[in-house]
Structures are given as C-alpha cells and as structure tokens.
C-alpha cells in the first residue's frame, strides 16, 4: 500500500482533525488549504513583480521549512535517501503537488546527484496554464520546494532545479532536472 493510499485512509480515519479552526495532522502539524487557482494567480503576481528567481527562492524557503516540520512530526529521517524520497513524493502527491515520476534518479553518498522528474496533474500548474499560458512562471515556486525537500530529506547537495519542459508551454508534463555530478 503506497503512502498516498495510507494518507487517504488516515484522512478518513481522522488522522487529520480540526481544532479551534486549525487543520492538524496527528494532532501536531498544522495544515492550510488554499484554492489552486488563487495560488496560481498569487505565484504569478509575485514572479511578475519580483522575478522568477525570487519565486524560486520563496519556494525553496517554504520547502525547507516544510521539510523540517515533516522530519520532526512524521519521523522522517533527515537525508534518509530513497525510502524518505518515496515517502516525500507520496505526500506531495497527496497534498496536491501532482504525480511525480523519476526518469533519472542517481544519488551518491556524498550528495552528488542527477535527477530528472516528470510532474503531472498539479492543479496549480494546470490553472496557471489556463490563466497565463506560456508566460506562466508558477513552476518556479514548485521547483524551489522540490530542491529544498531533496536537500533536507533525500540528502542531495547543491540542488538547483531547472525546467526542461512545461505543461504551460504545451508539454504533456513538467520536466524538472537537478544535477551536481563531478564525474560528468
């Protein structure tokens, strides 16, 4: 049974609760739900005003802070490698970040890495495509989030996620890549 399935069962089994207007996971970790279309508009506005690199940095900071929370409250092992990577990807799918498929997945013990991911069914990106088309910069936030999670939970070093293809530009998926490989 995958983690996403487990989390769905937890949702139905009341692992998520509401207390005093707050959504909590396991009674500890606060969660917030935001409409995907509104989030796409917000991210695009930030990128238009302050640039796509700024949006990436915001995503990185959000991902870093979320990774710290997940490590603490979900018992994930910091720099836990492949097992933690699978748990994080399943959780990101569950919370609406889309389905992620690893096309290239190389990780050395010293943090050298080469990853290529395909991401589909991200509702924020899909709204960005409809709202902004090829001018969308929304993926920059998500790439920053994925870079931070990769560093904190998987153990990659020098993560810098770049976009090779994008749903907003007509591709069937967003293709994101991070590579720090001394031998190549």
N, C-alpha and C positions, 0 to 999 in steps of 0.2 A: 504494500500500500504506500503510495507516494505521500510526501509531506503535505502537498496541496489537498489531497483527499483527507488526510488526517486533520488538517486545519479546518476544512469544511465541516467535518464531524465535530470538532471542538466548538465551532461556531454554533452548530445546532445543539450541542451538549452544554452550552452556556460557559465555555471557557472564556468567551467574550461576554462581559457583563456591562451594565450601565450603572454608575454610581454618581449621584449628585450631578447629573448632566455630562458625565465623562464615560467614554468607551474604554474599557480596560481589558487587557489580555492577561489571564491568570491572576487577576486582581492587583497587578503591579504596573504593567506597561500601558500608558495612555496612548490612545489612537484617535485620529481625526479623519472623518470622511469629507471629501471635497468633490463637488461635481467636476467631472473630467473636462467638460467644455470650458468651464470657468478657469480651471487650472491652465489649460492651453492658452487662453487669452492672457492670463496673468504672466506666464512664462514668456510669451511672445512680446508683450509690452516691456518687460524687463530687458530682454535682449535688444529690442529696438532702441531703447533709451541708453543702455549701458554697454551693449555689445554682447556677442555670443560667448566670448571668453569669460565675461563676468557671470553669465548664466551658468556656464560650466562650473565655475568656482563655487557658486551657490549650491549647485547640485552636489559637488564634492563635499562641501561642509555638511549638507543635510545627510548625505550618505554616511559620512564619518560619524556624525552624532547618532544616527540610527544604528549603525554597526555597534557602537559602544553599548547602546541600550539592548540590542539583541544578544550580544555576548553576555551581558550581565543577567538579563531576565530570562533568556531562553537557554542558557547554559551552553552556548556555542563556544567552541574552543578558538581562542584568537590564533590566527594564522593556521587554522585547522586543516588546510589542504582540501582534498577532493570531497571528503564527507561533508565538511562545512560548506563548500561550494554548492553541492547539491541541495543542502538544506536552505541556503540563502536564495538560490534560484527558484525553488519551490515556493518559498514565502513571497518573493517578488511577484511570481505568477498569481498567487492567491490574493495579494493586495491590489492587483490591477496594473502591474507594470508590464504585462504581456507575457507571452510564452517565449522563453529563451532556449535556443539550440546552439550548442557549441560545435562549430565547424572545425576549428583548430583549437586544441587545448593542450599546451605544453607548459609545464612548470618544473623548474629545478629547485633544489633545496635552498639555494642562495637567493631565491626570488626572481631569477631570470625567468622570463615567460614569453609566450606568444599565444594570444587568444584571438579568435575571430568568432563573434557571436551573431546569430540572426535573431532578431526580435520581431515578433508578430503580435497582433491583437492587443496593442497598447491603446486603450481608449483615449488617452490624452493626445497621443500622436495622431490617431485617426481623426479626432476633432481638429487638430492643427492642420492636417491635410485639407480638410473641407473648408476651414476658415482662411488659411494663408497660402495654401498650395506650396509651390517650390520655394517660396520666400520664408517658410517656417524655419525658426531657429530653436524650436521647442526641444528637439532631441539633445541639445547641448546640456540641459539640466540632467536628463537621464544618463548621459554618458559620464557626467561627473559623479552621479550616485554610484554607478557601476564601478568606476575607478576606485572610489573610496571603499566600497564593500570588498573589492578584490584585494586591496592592500590590507585592510583590517582583518578580514575573516579568512581569506584564502592564503595570504602570505606573499602575494606578488609585490615586487618593488618597482618604483618608478613608473607607476601606471599613468598612462596618458591615452585615453580612449579617443580614437578618431572615427569618423563616419566615412565608410566607403560607398554605401548605398543608403537611400532613404525612401520610405513609404511616401513621404510628402513630395518627393521628386519622381514618383511613378514606379519605384521598385516594389516587388512583392513583399519585402521585409526591410527592416533597417539592419544594415551590416555594420557592426562596430568592431574595431580592432585595437588591441594594445600589444606592443611588442618592446621588450627590452631583452635582447639576446646578444651576448658578447661574441659568440662564435659565428655569427652570421654577418 
